[in-house]
Amino acid sequence: MRKVKRPSTKAEANASIASITAERWAALVKRPVVSRQANDNYQFAYSAQVGSTLAANHVIVDDAYTNRASRAGTESSGSHRP
């Protein structure tokens, strides 16, 4: 039985650093030390990274489902895969 893999640690690390960066820039824009546009860039970068991490999870889970369904189909037809 194939286990569903955890999402890429690289994707998780990128999301983590994007979160920290977005938080820091949000605090700086309130002072106002940086522009709102620069802050917006980091907020959207964080949102995009979260989306990429979720997509990585979906692909991994979908891949596991597809492999399981494929095996079930070949087992019911009597054919074997090496």
GIFENGI-V204161 format. One record per helix or strand. SS is the DSSP state (helix for helix, strand for strand). FROM is the first residue (numbers start at 0). TO is the last residue. If there is no record, write none. Layout:
# GIFENGI-V204161
ss:SS from:FROM to:TO
ss:SS from:FROM to:TO
This chain:
# GIFENGI-V204161
ss:helix from:8 to:30
ss:helix from:35 to:76
